[in-house]
Amino acid sequence: VGIDRLISEEVFTAAYPLHESLELRQILHEYWSKWSCWRRYQPLYHIRAYFGEKIALYFAWIGNYIGRAVVLQQEGSGFDSREDAFIMCPLCDICSTWNYSSICITYKVPVSHFIPLFSA
């Protein structure tokens, strides 16, 4: 039924495919390295075959890290973020309590929630 049988029965002398299969580099370019593919699963087997074991392990780790950081960022953004929301314990016996916002500049900047996404 297949082309191999027809060649073995000498119905055809040779057969050539119409299109060659995609090379590993083309597969990675089409399905992984474009910005529009950021939500897709990483083809770690293909990355390993093309770049090697260490690079594939790096991309597996960074994908896991960013995925978890996004979840934590979403969970953390639900906290009360008023300036007087976090009262810190006194530093010594005679010191009074103090607001976290009075000492930490990153508390006042709303962009600080996105820092874990880019600090790998």
Buried (B, 14 or more C-beta within 10 A) or exposed (E): EEEEEEEEEEEEEEEEEEEEEEEBEEBBEEBBEEEEBEEEEBBBEBBBBBBEEEEBEBBBEEEEBBEEBEEEBEEEEEEEBEEEEBEEEEEEEEEEEBBEBEEEEEBEEEEEBEEBEEEE
